[in-house]
Amino acid sequence: MGALAAALVSLTLGNWQVTFQEADARLELVNASGEVHISGTLGFTSGDQIWRVAAPHDAVANRLALLDPRGNVQGYLAFQGDGDRLSLLAYHRTAQNYAGQLRMTGNIAFTPDSFACRTQPLKGSRVLQLGTGRPDTDLNDSLFDSERDRCLLLRGGSARRLASQGGGRYGLTLEATINEAAEAVWSFTVERDYYRSRYVPYYKPIDRKRCPSPPTGWMSWNIYFDKATAEDNLAEARIGQKHLQPFGMEFWHIESWQDNSDSLPVSNFDNLSLKPNQHQFPLGMKRLADDIRALGFRPGLWTAPFGTGSTNFYLAHKEWFLHGSDGKPLSTWNGKFTIDPSHPEVINHLREIHRIASREWGYEYFKIDGMSGRGPGYCAHFFERPEIRARFKDPACPDPFERCVRAFREGIGEDRVFLACQGHFTGPEAAYADASRTGADIVHPNQPAKWPNLLNQARCTLNQIFVNNIVFFTDPDTLMVGDYLGIEQARLATTVVALPGQMMFSGDKLAELKPERMRLLQQALPVCDVRPMDLFPVFDMLPVWALHVRRPFAEWQVVALFNWDEKEAELGFTFDELGLDAAADYAIYEFWTGAYQGVRKARFDMPVPGHGVRLLAVHRAQAVPQFLSSDRHVTQGGVELTGLAWDGARNVLTGAVRAVKDHPVTLRFRVPQGFALASASSADGITCQAAAEANGAVAVKLLSGVSREVPFTLSWKRE
């Protein structure tokens, strides 16, 4: 009986319960709240010898023993508990000259909404990790639940593997190397308020009933600037209805509509009276919203309500505005006259003008400008300055900027979409807004987009993408693809905006776009449900962005190789950099040039033009015909592919793809040695054409007269 009791170890360390059963070397770790249950088998090998992990052979209760084949204790596994952190330290009994591998294989049960991710940057990493469909890679070191803002951090060891099994369950493999020069530590930490305590003090989960996916649309500013009329907006909307609405575009957004808004700067605009510019919007803003809705779009409206350029409004409400010690009005980017956010009447007015625009005019999407981001001319920064706070009606007001943001949400209502323009994850926008303009301006006034603008769009994306689809949806500013950019730069911009699953608003004159440029916008719609897998900000211009796609029927990666330099360069990656099996073969297809790259092992490299990108679908090579790519969307199947199955008995590959009315979609398939395509077919009324391409690939083009899910069947013969 005593031996049996000794074989069972049960400890309470911090907020963890530790149980070890010697009979099968089973270790169980459960945190106090019961959210985390880790169980697995411990094993240790030294060379070709299998050692035992056993209950302690002495009176020290918080450690296990490593027994060599003769039953001698040669090392220990010591537990240390400190609150929500539990560590396991493996070390030698003395400076023994032995080496070995400690391993734990088992499972983790965490919260049902969690997903595998990385919370610790790898030194020298060149890869940004993104995911759709809860994928796994060997780079992941944590589990995160965005609804609860809860994270389980796994640290230490020489290797780890998390394998998503669904419902918050994961397979677990941990390894650690022990030798005469090294000990090993594993740690398990439940970090409550992961984002709130680190980056986002106003953290609140995205309201997915109100805004289930990143908003998409068109806006006039970056091509018309302050000159767009109501008819200009509607003319663009008619083109968008034909070419972009079928692909998933949702909103049509109106900018620069206020009285006096036909002449920059914004500080001159009449931002607080709701008077539209009579020359550009003679029928008023309600009529324009109705006309937009009649075209099948949801109407959106831009406001910049932290100040005004209207002297008349200022004189009528002088006590609402901030003045310096000399009595002169204080100005900001939003207005020659800047509101006093501590004044109750000001907050009521902000709430009311947005209520009118929402409920009486009928706008459903609000882009409210002048938020937390960027420079001191924006009011969040301005209101924080002590000399400005001293000029408030209530200098003791603790939350001047948040009062405004809360009033915007209350005014537009809980069922409207709120984009905080130049919002930031460190501010109150995280609690009230659905989306945030995280990117810098993609153009300067009355100028086209240029390379420095695109580079800055990419830099802002890298820095803030870790909050996208978690804190709010990020808006990198509009996707500009007109002829003022070379085709390589336009492709790069499309990849930067669309691959990470950000908001996609177009900003070109649509009638002037050539078909290949319009196609870029279509290939960015709808937005794929992508979440960051690296939950930390990035400050380097990483050249490799890897989207890990997991679907019930297949798993692959879409890897962007960015050349941020002017001259062509050879760029690539190793497969272990992507968290893939370095010993396996992978089939690779390049999207923008439409070229199959063949099967590669260990690493891949290719030339990338200056200021350009190459977008690669990476599939583990199979011994049978397999799907490679689709030209419908930049995710190469992540949005449109809905099914895929191989029937080995009949040598038939079947699947389905979402097709857009009158727009062909071409799928590519790899043909391994020993196979040849016998036939390709689809449903009645679907045009289906197949053609062999270079290097062992087959293209299958499908065309439907209606938007629908299109099945396909490919029959193969063995040669």
N, C-alpha and C positions, 0 to 999 in steps of 0.2 A: 504493500500500500504506500509506503514511504517513497519507493522508487517511482511509482506512478505519479505521485504528487510532485516529485522533483522534476519529472519530465514535462510538467505543465507550468509555464511561466505566465503570470498575469500581473501587469503593472499599470498604474495610473500615473502618467507623466504629463504635467501641464493639462491641456484640454484633450488629451489623447488616452485611449485605452489600448494597451498592447497585450496581445495574447500569442503565445508560442507553444505549439504542440510538438514535442520532440519526435514522436512516432513517425510522423510524415514530414517533419521540418516545416510545418505550416505556420506562417506568421499572419496575424490579423491586426490591422490598425484601424481604429474607429474613433472619429473625433466626437467631442462631447455632444454636439447638436445632432449627430447621426447623419449629417449630409455626406460625409465621406466614409466609405468602407473599402479599405485596401486589403486584399488577401492574396497570398501567394506562397510558393514553395521556395525556401532558401537552399542553395547548393554552393559548394566550393570545390574547385578542382585545382590541383597543383601538378603540372605536367600531365602525365597519364593516370595520376592517382585521384580517386574520388575521396574527399574528406567528408566528415559529418559535421553538421551544425547541431549543437546539442544544448540542453539546459545547462545552467552553470554548475560547475563541479566544486564550487566553493560557496562562501556565504555572501558574495556580492550579487545582489538580486537583479541589478539593472543591466546585466550583460549576458550574452550567450557565449558558448565556447566553440572554437574551431578545433576539431579532433583529427589528428592524422590517422592513417590506416592502422596504427598500433594502439590507438585509443588515448594518446597523449594530447593534452591541451597545448596547442602551439600559438593560439591567437584568440582574439575576442571580437565580439560585435556588441558594442556598448550603445545603449539608448540614452538620449538626452531630450528632455521635454521642457519647453519654455512657452507657455501659453498655447497659441495655435501652431507652433512650429515643433515638429518632432524630427530628431536626427538619429541616424544610425552610423556609428563610427567603427570601421574595421581596422584593427591594428595588431601587430605582433606582440607575443608575450614578452619576448626579448628580441634582440637584434638577430633573429634567426635568418639564416640564408635560404629562404624559400620564397617562391613566388606563386601566384595563382590568380584565378578568376572567381570572384563572388558574383552570384547571379540570383535574381529573384524573378520568377515567372508567375503570373496570376492575373488578377482583375482589379479594376477600380469601379466602384459604383459612386457616381456623383449625381448632380441634379439633372433632370431630364432635358433641360434646355441648354445644357453646356456643350461646348465644342473644343476640340484640341487646337492649341495655338502655341506661340512662342512669346515669352515675356522677358527673356534675357538675350540681349544682342550678342551675336558671335563676333569676336574681334576679327576685323578684316573681311567680314562678309560682304559680298557684292550683290546679294539676292534679296529682293523684297518678296515676302510670302503673302499670297492672297488665296482665298478659298471660296468655293461654292459647293454646297451639298455636304458639309462636314467631312472634308477629306482628311487623310493622314499623311504625314511625312516623318522621316527620321529626325527632322529639325525641331519638332514640337517638344516643348518641355513643361506645358501647363494645360489646365482645363479651365475654361471661363464660361460663366453664366451671366449674360448681359441683363437679364431681367432682375437679377438679384445683385448685380455688380460684385460677384463672388468669384474668387480664383483659387485653384489648387496649384501651387507651384511645386514642381519636382526639380531638385537640384542635385548635382554631384554625379560621380561615376564616370565611366569611360564611354557608356552608350546607354540609350534608353529608347524605348519604342512604345508608343500609345496607338492602339488600334480601335477605332470607333466601332462599336457593335450596335448602337442605337439605344434610345431610351436612357441616355446618361450612363451607359455601361461601356467599359473600355478594357481591352486586353492590355496587359502590362508586362514589359520585359525591362529589367534594369541589370546593368553589368558594371563591375568595378574591378580594377586591377590592383593587386597587392604584391609588392616585392620589397626587397631590402631597402629601397629608397623611397617607397611610397606607401602611404596608408590611403584609406578611402572613406568618403563620407557621402551618405545619401540623406537628403532631408525632404520632408513633406510639410508644406505650410498652407494653411487655409487663410487666405488674405481676404478679409471682409472689406468692402468698399474699395475695390482695386482701383477703379478710375477716380472715384470721389476723393480718396486720400492722396492720390498722386497728381492728377492732372485736372479733374473736372469737379470742382466743389459743389456745383449745382446739378450733379448727375441725376438723370431721370430717364428711364427706358423710353425708346421711341414709341409713340402712339401709332401702332400699325393698323388700327382700325381707321384712323383719320388719314394716315399717309402710309399705305402698305409698302410702297416702293419709292425709289428716288424720283422726284418730279422730272418730267421731260417737257420740252416746249421750244418756243421761238421768242426772241425779243429783239426790239428794233435798235437799241442803243449803239451797238458796236459797228453798225454800218450806216444808220441814219443819224445817229447822235441826237441832237436836239431838234431835228427838222421833220421827224416823221409825223404824218397826219393820220387821222382816223382811216381815210381811204387807203393810205400806204399800208397800214397794218392789216386791213381787210384784204387788200390785193395779195399781200404775202400769205395771208391765211388761206386764201383760195388755192394757192399753189401748194401750200403745206397740206391742205386737205387731200389733194390728189397724190402727192408724192411721199408724205411723211406720216400722215395720220394712219394709213393702213399698217405701218410698221410699229405703231405704238405711241406716237407723239400725243400728249395729253393737253397741255396748256398753251394759250396764246396770250403773251404778256405785254402790257402797255407801259412804256417808259416816257418820261419827259412830257407830261400831259398838262401840268399845272399852268395857271396864268403866269405869263412872263417866262415860261420854260423853253422858249424858242431861242434863247440866247444865254450861253454859258457865261459865268460859272453857276453851279448849283446854288450857291449862296444867294443868288438873285431871284430864285424861283419863289413863287407864292405857295409855300409848302403846307400852310396850315388852314387855308380858307375853303378848300375843296372847289375853288373856281377853276374850271378848265380853260385852256387857251382857246379862245373863240375862233381864231383863224385856222387852227389845226384840228380842233374837235368841236365844230359848230353845233352838232346835234347832241352834245353832252356825253357823259361817260356811261350813263345807264344804257343808252341806246347802243353804244359801242359794245358793251358787255352782252347785250341781247343778240347783236349781230354775230359776235364771235361764237356764242353758244349755238346759234342757228347753223353754223358751219361744222358743228360737232366737237369744238374745242371748249375747254373750261377757261373762262377769262381770268387774267391775272393783272395786278396793278402794282406799280412801284410808288413808294412814298419815301420822303426824307424829312420826317416830322420833328426834328430836334431844333428847328429854327425856321426862319422865313426871310425872304428878301423884300417882302411887302411893307413899305413904310406905313401904308394905311392900316394894315392889320396891327402893326406894332403900336401905332398911336392909339388905336382903339382898345388895346390890351397891354398898355405899357407896363403894368405891375406884374405881368406874366414873364417878363424877360429879365435877363441878367445885365447888370451895369457895373462898370468899374468904380473905383473910389472917386473918380472924377465925374461920375454921373453919366458917362458915355456908354452906349450899348456895347456888349461884348459879342464878337463875331466868331463863327466857326465855319467849317466846311459846309454845314447844313444851312447857314443863313447869316445875313448881316446882323440879324437879331436872334439871339440864342435863348431858348426857353429856360425858365427856372424850374427844375424838376421837383423841388421841394414844395412848390405851390399847389395846393389841392385842386384849384380850378384848371391848372394846366393839365394835370393828370386826367381830370374829367373830360377835358377837350380832346386829348389824344385818344381816349377811349371812344368818344362820340364820333369823331370824324372817321375812324376805322369801322365803327358800327354802321354808319351811313353807307360807306363804300361797300361793305359786305352785304348788309341786309336790304338796303334800299336800291343800290345800284346793281348788286348781284355778283360782285367779284368773289372768286373762290380761292385765289392764290395771292398772297401778299408778299412782295419783296420790300422789306423795310430797311432803309439804308442808314449808314452812319453808326454802326454798332461797335462792338468791343475791339475789333481788330485794327491793324495799321497804325496810324500816327496820332500825334497829339491834337490834330484838328478834328478828330472824331470825339463824340461827346462822352463816351465812357472814360476816355483818358482825361478829357477836359474837366468833367465833374469831379474827378479824384484829386485835382490839384488844390492844396490848402487855400491859396489865395482866391480861388473860384468858389470853393465851398463857403468861404467867409461872406460871399455876396448873396448866398441863398436867402430866401425869406425865412427858412428854418435851417440855420447853419449846423444844427445837430442832426439833421436828417441822415440816418445811417445807410440808406440804400437808394440813392437818387437815381442811378441808372436802372436798377432792377424795377423800380416803381414804373418807369416808362415801358420797359419790356413787358411787364405784367399787364399794363393797360392796353398794349397792342393786342395781346392774346384775348383779353376780356372783350375788346371791341370787335375784333373780327369773328370771335366765337370759337367754340371748341370743335367745330366741324370744318374749319377752313385751314388751308395749308399756309404756314408761316415760314418764310425764308428770311433769316437774319443776314442782311448783306454786310459783309465784313464782320460777321459774327465770329466768336472765338470760343473754343471749348473751355477756356478758363472763366468765362463770364456767365451771366444768368440766362443767356440765350439757350444754353443746354437744357434748362428746365422748361422753357416756354416755346421754343422754336422747333419746327420739324426738320429744318435744313439750314445750312449756313454757307454763305459765299466765302470759302476759304482761300480761293485763288486771288491773285492780284489781277488788275485790269489786263485783259488780253489785248487791248488796243489803247493808244493814247488818243485824245480827242482829235477827230478829223484826220486820223491816220489809219492805214491798214495794219493788221497784225504782222509783226516782224519776228525774226528769230529770237531776240532777247525776250519778247513776250511769251513765246512758246516755252522757252527754257525756264522762265519764271513760273509758268503754269505747272510744269513738271516738278520744279523744286517745291512749290507749295503743296502739290499732291503728295510727294514723298514725305514731307514734314508732318502733314496732318491726316493722312489716309488712315491712320490707326484709330480714328474716331468714327470713320464712315460706317454707316449702317449699324452703329452701336450707340453713339451719343446722339448723332443726328446724321442726315444725309449731306455729304459734302458737295459743294458746287465749285468746280475749278474755274468758273466763268465760261463763257460760251465757246462752243466748238466752231472754230473758223476754218473753212476749207476752200476759200475762193482762190482764183488764179493769181492773186498777189503773193501766194505761197507756191513754191515748187511742190510737185506731187509727193516727193519724199517727206517734206515738212508737213504737208497736209495729212499724210498717213501717220506720221509721228504724233501729231496733235490728236488724231482720232484714237490712237492707241492709249495715249496718256489719259484721255477723258474716259474712254469706254471700258478698257480692260479692268480697272479697279472697281467698276460698278458705281461710279459717281453719277450725279445728276448730269443730264445731257440736254442743254439748251443750245439751239442753233442761233446764229446771228448774222448770216449772210443774206444778201439779196437773192432769194431763191430762184427767181426767173433768170438770173445771170449765171447760175451754176451749170457747168457742163455735166453730162450724164455721169462721168466717172467721179465727179466731185459730189453730186447728189447721192451717189451710191455709197460714199463714205458715211454720210449722215444716216442712211438706211442701215448700214452695217453696225451702227452704234445703238440701234433701237431694236427692241426695248432694252432697258437696262437689266443686265444679268444680276441676280441676287448674290452679290459678292460681299464677303466680309474680310477685313484684314485678319491675317493669321500672325502678324507681328504686332503685338499690342504695346508699342512704344513709338515715340517720334523718331524720324530718320533725318539726319542732317547732311548726309552725303548724297551725291548724285549717283545713286546705284545704277549700274548699266543693265542689270538683269532683273526683270519683274516676272515672277512665276505665279500664274493662276492655276491652282490645283482644282480640277473639276471632278466631282464625284456624283455619279448618278446610279440608280439601282441596277442599271444594265451595263455600265462601263465606267472607267476611271482613266483620266489622262491629265496632262498639263498643257497650258498655253503659255509659252515663254517668249517675252519680248526682249530683244537685244537692242538697246539704245546706244547710238553713237552721238554723244553730246558734243563731239568735236567737229571741226569743219571738214577735215580730210577723211577719206575712206579709211576704215580700220578693220582688222580681223578681230572679231569678237566671238565669244563662246562661253561655255560652262562645262564643268564636270557634272556627272549625274549625281554624285553624292552631295554637291553644292545645292542641288534641288531637293535633297532628302530622298533620292531614289536609290535603287540598288546599283551600285557601281559595277557589279559583275554581270548585269543583265544586258540584253540587246534592246534597243529602242528604235522604233520607226519614227521618222521626223518629216513633217510637211510644212513648207513655208507659205503663209497666207497671202502676203501682198504681191509676191511674184508668181504665185500659183505653181510652185515647183516642189516635187517630191525629192527629199534629200537622201532617201535610202535608209538603211539600218546602221546604227552606230553603237559602239560600246565605249564605256568609260567617260568619253568627253565628245563635245561637238563644237566646231568652229566654222565660221563663214564670214565673208566680207560684208560689211554694212556701210552703205554710203554715208558721207558726212551729213550731219544733222538729219539722220534717217533712222529707220527702225526695221528690224525683221521680226516677224511674228510666227512662232513655230508651235505646231501641235506635236506633242511628244507622247507616243503610245508605246507601252511595252510590247515588243514584237511577239506575235503569236505564230503558231505553226499552220494556221488556217487563215483564209481571207478575213481582213479586218477593216473597220472604219478608220479613216485617217483625218478627214477634214470636211468642212462645209464652207461655202463662200457666202452664206447668208449673214453671218454675224462674226464679230472679231473673236468671240469665244470659241469659234469653230465647232459648234454643236452644243455649247453650253446653254443656249437659249432655245434652239429650234429642234434638236434631236430629242425625241420622246420615247424611243424604244429601239432595242437592238438585241438580236438573238441568233446564235449559230446552231444549226441542226446538223450534227455530224453524221447522222444516219443517212440523211438525204443530200448532204453537201449544199445546204441552202442557208443564206444569210438574209434575215428579215429585219425590218425596222420601220420606223415612222418618223416623219419630220413635219414641223409646222411650216406651211407654205403661205406666202402672201399672194393675193389675187394678181394674176397676170405678170408675176415676177418670178422667173425661173430660179431654182436653187440647184446648185451643182454639188454633189457629194463625191468625195474621193475615197477610194478603197485600195488597200495594199493587197497585191496578189503574190503570195509566197511561192517559192519554187515548188512545182508539182501540181499547180492549179491553173485553170484558165476559165474565164467567164463564159458560161454557156448561154445565159439569157438574163435579161433584166425586165421587170414588169411592175406595174402599179395598179391602182383601182381604175374603174371605168371613168372616162372623162379626163384622165390625167395623161399628159404627154410624158413619155419616158424614153430617154435616149442614152445609150451607153457607148463609150469610146475608150480604147486603150491609150494610155499616155506613156511617157518615157519612164524608164527606170523601174518598171514593174508596178504601175498604178493604173487604176481604171476610174474614169469619170462617169457619173450617172447624173443626167440632168432631168429634173422633174418640173413640170409646169401645170398649174391649176388655174381654172377660170374663176375660182372663188377662194377666199382665205379659209384654209382648213388644214386638218392633220392629214398628211398624205402617206399612205403605206407604200413600202417597196419590198420587192422580193428579188434577190439575186441568186441564181442557180449556177453552180460551179461543176466543172468536170475535172477529174484527176488525170494528170498526164503521166 
